[in-house]
Amino acid sequence: MSEPSGFHDPYERSAEYLDIMIADSWEPLGAAVADVLTGVRARTGAVVDLGAGSGRGVRVICDALPGAPVLAVEPSVAMRAVLLARVHDDAGLRARVTVVPGDSASVRWPEGVRAVVALNMLGHLPPAQRRALWERAARRLAPGGALVFNVTPPFAPAVVERTRMAHAVVGDLVYEGWASARPSGADEITWRMDYRTLSGGRPLGEASVEYRWWVAGEDVLAAEAAGAGLVLRRAGDPALGLCVLERAEHN
């Protein structure tokens, strides 16, 4: 199994920063996701983690659903290296988590999926691929299963002024992440992420990356999901942008 044809890795140059940059935001997000997963009505089946990144979500899934096998899908070679190391270092994860390259369309899902987790990755999917994800989930989810994802602003093309999004201290060094965005299409923006390593206030290392990000509001996503027979509901603190899709119940 290999990366999707023509795949460009937006994290190739920034992977060394990403896991520590997202650590603080994962505390409230992870707790909310755990609450959703423990409430999923399906009691058997695997969990598919799409865009598993460095594996923080994998640990949340395994803690929330003891015994459930997890298929962790990550297209980025750089991020997958961190993910696989995290899984291998924990005997419990190592026994339950299968790490594979690929994306939401290229990887074969098991039958009767208990839950699909797609965190911090939906904007990577153009609208047609996003709709294909809803349709695939509707076919593959076990009865009572759910797809969990999050959406964050902007929900329409807009300028995002450069803002420091994260700051971490490891040993003697300080790590910073800065984000800005500009509209680049009718339903997309281009993010620019700047990362710095500082020693005594002086730059020691830097990396900048840009990537396309497709934007959509909750009403658009709900309508798309409804077309696939799924119903959208919000979960947790609204600031987290956490959404759950489940099959519509027919009387």
Number of C-alpha atoms within 10 A of each C-alpha: 8 12 18 14 8 6 11 12 14 14 20 13 14 19 20 15 18 16 18 18 18 17 13 13 12 16 11 12 20 18 13 17 26 17 13 19 25 15 14 17 15 18 16 18 19 24 29 26 26 25 26 27 29 24 23 18 23 25 17 18 24 19 16 19 18 11 15 18 20 26 23 25 24 26 24 23 18 19 23 23 15 17 22 20 13 17 22 14 10 11 9 15 20 15 13 17 23 15 20 18 18 23 20 22 14 15 18 10 18 14 12 18 24 27 30 25 24 19 21 15 16 23 19 16 18 16 18 8 14 20 17 18 19 20 18 15 26 22 15 17 25 21 16 17 27 29 28 23 20 20 21 15 13 16 16 16 21 17 15 17 11 13 13 14 15 18 17 17 12 8 6 8 15 18 21 19 24 17 19 17 22 16 17 16 14 10 16 23 24 20 19 17 20 20 24 19 19 17 13 9 9 11 13 13 11 15 15 15 15 15 15 20 21 22 26 19 13 15 10 12 20 16 14 20 25 18 13 19 18 23 19 22 13 16 17 16 11 9 10 16 16 21 22 21 24 24 22 14 9 4 3
